[in-house]
Amino acid sequence: MSVGLIGAGPWAEAVHAPTLAAGPHTRLAGVWARRPRAAARLGVPVYERIEELFDVCEAVAFCVPPGVQAELAVLAAKAGKALLLEKPLAADLDGARRLADAVGESGVASQMVLTFRYSAATKAFLERVRAIQPFGGYALNISGALHTIDSPWRQERGAILDVGPHMIDMLDAALGPITGIRAHGHTLGWVGLMVEHQSGAVSEASLTMAARLEHGSSHVAVFGREGTEVLDGGDLGYDVFPDMVAEFAQTVRRGGGHPLDARHGLRLQEIIAAAESQLA
């Protein structure tokens, strides 16, 4: 499957471009970016106009800020291109709704880059969770990324918009659909979430990207009447991105939907928007 890449920043260069180019399920057809000189480093054709990229690919992968993704992914969907979308879906709820609506109206396949969910370790964890009759849990994601990363939207919006989708999605997958959320703290400091699930379970999440520490950490723990299960972020392995791309190619070839599609991304954005409205 021929895939065009939108964006040429460090994450695109380190992850998206080499994974898409490596195959065997995908071929990197070209790239469009606001900085063509950076795009030239990726070793594939660079297109001046985004429509020219659409002409040479079946699908488009995004590695740009959320607000830019929400705008350009609508164009790609209207051009009939399948979408591999970064989290969060958009910078705000209106943008997320417009993008999800465009995907629905065009009927193109879409899939979110929620990296935890493509790991074999995560899939085994979620399978074990179902057997313990879960009633509660917590998620933790701690790093010092705000001190080192050059990303204006992350510096402005912090942990809730960046790592929040990963942790909220994992709690949602492990304990059932989220129906309510209460938030406190500051998104550029420490964020605490109290989460209610349709199953009756309750959970908590603690997020920060402002810690001073050498190595970050993330994990999810679920407690049930028949035991406890824990997933450490360090257990995800190096197969996550190739497996994600293989799953994306399969989704596009097969047709139909994917559980982690744009509509799922919109639901996560709605939860995050509710939390952000309560934060300082």
VMD Tcl script that draws the C-alpha trace (Angstrom):
set ca {
  {0.00 0.00 0.00}
  {1.42 3.38 -1.01}
  {1.40 5.86 1.89}
  {2.14 9.57 1.80}
  {3.55 11.26 4.90}
  {2.49 14.71 6.06}
  {5.10 16.22 8.36}
  {8.88 15.96 8.55}
  {9.77 16.72 12.16}
  {11.89 14.58 14.50}
  {9.10 12.05 15.18}
  {8.41 11.65 11.46}
  {12.10 11.13 10.76}
  {12.66 8.71 13.64}
  {9.45 6.64 13.49}
  {6.88 7.23 10.77}
  {9.12 7.49 7.72}
  {11.39 4.49 8.41}
  {8.50 2.29 9.54}
  {6.37 3.06 6.48}
  {9.38 2.67 4.16}
  {10.48 -0.64 5.66}
  {7.44 -2.58 4.43}
  {6.49 -5.30 3.73}
  {2.92 -3.97 3.92}
  {3.57 -0.34 2.99}
  {5.67 1.79 0.66}
  {6.50 5.40 1.52}
  {5.41 7.22 -1.64}
  {6.46 10.74 -0.70}
  {6.20 13.53 1.83}
  {4.71 17.00 2.16}
  {5.83 19.38 4.89}
  {5.85 23.07 5.63}
  {9.66 22.89 5.64}
  {10.72 21.14 2.39}
  {14.38 21.15 3.42}
  {13.57 18.98 6.46}
  {11.41 16.72 4.29}
  {14.32 16.12 1.89}
  {16.16 14.22 4.65}
  {13.59 11.42 4.45}
  {14.94 10.16 1.14}
  {11.64 10.10 -0.79}
  {10.01 12.55 -3.23}
  {9.03 15.85 -1.64}
  {5.89 17.51 -2.96}
  {5.30 21.25 -2.94}
  {1.51 20.94 -2.98}
  {-0.37 18.56 -0.74}
  {-2.69 17.63 -3.62}
  {0.35 16.31 -5.51}
  {1.06 13.95 -2.61}
  {-2.54 12.73 -2.66}
  {-2.11 11.86 -6.36}
  {0.64 9.30 -5.64}
  {-0.72 7.47 -2.58}
  {-3.62 5.37 -1.33}
  {-3.29 6.43 2.29}
  {-1.86 9.32 4.28}
  {-0.02 9.24 7.62}
  {0.14 12.36 9.76}
  {2.97 13.62 11.94}
  {2.04 17.25 12.54}
  {0.56 19.30 15.42}
  {-3.06 18.45 16.30}
  {-4.53 21.63 14.85}
  {-2.73 21.11 11.56}
  {-3.77 17.46 11.43}
  {-7.43 18.36 11.90}
  {-7.29 20.76 8.95}
  {-5.25 18.66 6.50}
  {-6.80 15.29 7.31}
  {-10.19 16.66 6.24}
  {-8.66 17.41 2.82}
  {-7.17 13.92 2.63}
  {-10.46 12.27 3.58}
  {-12.32 14.27 0.93}
  {-9.67 13.11 -1.56}
  {-10.58 9.52 -0.67}
  {-7.37 8.67 1.20}
  {-7.22 6.32 4.19}
  {-5.86 8.07 7.30}
  {-3.27 7.06 9.89}
  {-3.88 9.72 12.53}
  {-1.76 10.83 15.47}
  {-3.24 11.45 18.87}
  {-4.89 13.70 19.83}
  {-7.23 13.87 16.87}
  {-7.30 17.68 16.92}
  {-6.40 20.68 19.03}
  {-10.00 21.19 20.11}
  {-13.34 19.47 20.12}
  {-14.74 21.36 17.13}
  {-11.78 20.34 14.99}
  {-12.11 16.73 16.12}
  {-15.80 16.70 15.22}
  {-15.16 18.16 11.76}
  {-12.49 15.56 11.06}
  {-14.55 12.62 12.34}
  {-17.51 13.84 10.29}
  {-15.36 14.12 7.16}
  {-14.11 10.57 7.65}
  {-17.66 9.30 8.12}
  {-18.99 11.16 5.08}
  {-16.16 10.00 2.79}
  {-16.21 6.40 4.04}
  {-12.40 6.17 4.16}
  {-10.60 3.91 6.62}
  {-8.99 5.62 9.61}
  {-6.82 4.49 12.49}
  {-5.32 6.27 15.50}
  {-1.67 6.00 16.56}
  {-2.44 4.91 20.14}
  {0.83 3.03 20.52}
  {-0.01 1.08 23.68}
  {-2.84 -0.71 21.92}
  {-0.73 -2.33 19.17}
  {1.68 -4.09 21.51}
  {1.42 -7.83 22.04}
  {2.02 -7.16 25.75}
  {-1.01 -4.86 25.89}
  {-3.27 -7.30 24.06}
  {-2.26 -10.08 26.47}
  {-2.81 -7.73 29.44}
  {-6.33 -6.82 28.30}
  {-7.15 -10.49 27.78}
  {-6.01 -11.30 31.32}
  {-7.98 -8.36 32.73}
  {-11.23 -9.82 31.42}
  {-10.69 -12.90 33.58}
  {-10.28 -11.13 36.94}
  {-13.70 -9.42 37.16}
  {-12.17 -5.92 37.32}
  {-13.71 -3.20 39.46}
  {-11.03 -0.53 39.51}
  {-7.58 0.58 38.48}
  {-5.17 3.39 37.85}
  {-2.82 4.72 35.20}
  {0.40 6.67 35.66}
  {2.48 8.55 33.10}
  {5.38 10.63 34.41}
  {8.11 12.33 32.40}
  {10.13 15.51 32.15}
  {9.37 16.04 28.48}
  {8.31 19.67 28.91}
  {11.89 20.51 29.91}
  {13.44 18.99 26.78}
  {10.95 18.83 23.92}
  {10.63 21.60 21.33}
  {6.90 21.42 20.64}
  {4.80 24.59 21.04}
  {1.46 22.79 21.39}
  {2.85 20.49 24.10}
  {4.40 23.44 25.92}
  {1.02 25.17 25.87}
  {-1.35 22.25 26.58}
  {0.85 19.83 28.53}
  {0.19 16.30 29.70}
  {-3.59 16.07 29.38}
  {-3.55 16.53 25.59}
  {-0.28 14.70 24.88}
  {-0.11 11.58 27.06}
  {-3.71 11.81 28.27}
  {-5.13 10.00 25.22}
  {-2.89 6.98 25.86}
  {-3.82 6.59 29.51}
  {-7.51 7.40 29.10}
  {-7.74 4.95 26.22}
  {-6.08 2.19 28.26}
  {-8.44 2.68 31.21}
  {-11.37 2.72 28.80}
  {-10.21 -0.53 27.19}
  {-9.51 -2.30 30.48}
  {-12.52 -1.21 32.56}
  {-15.21 -0.35 30.03}
  {-16.44 2.82 28.33}
  {-15.82 6.00 30.32}
  {-18.99 7.82 31.34}
  {-17.68 10.53 33.66}
  {-14.46 12.31 34.58}
  {-13.34 14.75 37.27}
  {-10.00 16.53 36.95}
  {-7.81 18.62 39.22}
  {-4.35 20.10 39.08}
  {-2.59 21.94 36.27}
  {-1.88 20.51 32.84}
  {1.64 22.02 32.89}
  {2.24 20.50 36.31}
  {0.41 17.52 37.79}
  {-2.98 16.32 36.54}
  {-5.16 13.97 38.57}
  {-8.22 12.30 37.04}
  {-11.09 10.43 38.69}
  {-12.83 8.28 36.10}
  {-16.21 6.52 36.10}
  {-16.95 3.61 33.77}
  {-20.15 2.22 32.32}
  {-19.36 -1.11 33.98}
  {-19.57 0.49 37.44}
  {-15.79 0.39 37.82}
  {-13.87 3.48 38.89}
  {-10.28 4.41 38.12}
  {-7.70 7.14 38.54}
  {-4.95 8.58 36.37}
  {-1.93 10.70 37.27}
  {-0.15 12.60 34.50}
  {2.79 14.97 34.33}
  {5.41 16.00 31.81}
  {7.07 18.47 34.18}
  {8.99 16.17 36.54}
  {12.73 16.45 37.02}
  {13.95 12.89 36.56}
  {16.34 10.93 34.39}
  {13.85 8.38 33.07}
  {10.08 8.63 32.72}
  {7.67 5.84 33.56}
  {4.19 4.72 32.64}
  {2.04 1.83 33.73}
  {-1.55 0.69 34.09}
  {-2.85 -1.48 36.95}
  {-6.26 -3.14 37.13}
  {-7.72 -4.72 40.26}
  {-10.47 -7.33 40.24}
  {-12.29 -9.82 42.42}
  {-10.14 -12.59 40.99}
  {-6.74 -10.92 40.92}
  {-4.60 -8.00 39.78}
  {-2.95 -7.27 36.45}
  {-0.26 -4.68 35.68}
  {1.12 -3.42 32.36}
  {4.41 -1.51 32.37}
  {5.12 0.85 29.49}
  {8.59 -0.64 29.28}
  {7.07 -3.96 28.26}
  {5.59 -2.69 25.00}
  {8.56 -3.81 22.90}
  {9.92 -2.66 19.55}
  {7.20 -4.34 17.50}
  {4.62 -1.65 18.22}
  {5.09 0.55 15.15}
  {5.59 -2.20 12.53}
  {2.57 -4.03 13.95}
  {0.52 -0.83 13.88}
  {1.40 -0.22 10.23}
  {0.64 -3.84 9.31}
  {-2.75 -3.52 11.03}
  {-3.43 -0.27 9.19}
  {-2.64 -1.84 5.81}
  {-4.91 -4.77 6.64}
  {-7.73 -2.41 7.62}
  {-7.45 -0.50 4.34}
  {-7.26 -3.64 2.19}
  {-10.12 -5.35 4.01}
  {-12.35 -2.30 4.09}
  {-14.71 -1.49 6.90}
  {-13.77 0.05 10.20}
  {-11.15 -0.30 12.92}
  {-11.81 -0.12 16.68}
  {-9.32 2.75 17.03}
  {-10.72 4.87 14.22}
  {-11.38 8.61 14.01}
  {-14.71 8.19 15.80}
  {-12.83 6.61 18.73}
  {-10.38 9.52 18.60}
  {-13.32 11.90 18.84}
  {-14.64 10.10 21.92}
  {-11.24 10.45 23.59}
  {-11.19 14.14 22.63}
  {-14.60 14.63 24.26}
  {-13.32 13.10 27.50}
  {-10.16 15.22 27.40}
  {-12.18 18.38 26.69}
  {-14.35 17.65 29.74}
  {-11.22 17.23 31.86}
  {-9.48 20.33 30.48}
  {-12.50 22.47 31.32}
  {-11.95 21.65 34.99}
  {-8.20 22.30 35.08}
  {-6.31 25.48 35.93}
}
mol new
graphics top color blue
foreach p $ca { graphics top sphere $p radius 0.5 }
foreach p [lrange $ca 0 end-1] q [lrange $ca 1 end] { graphics top cylinder $p $q radius 0.2 }
display resetview
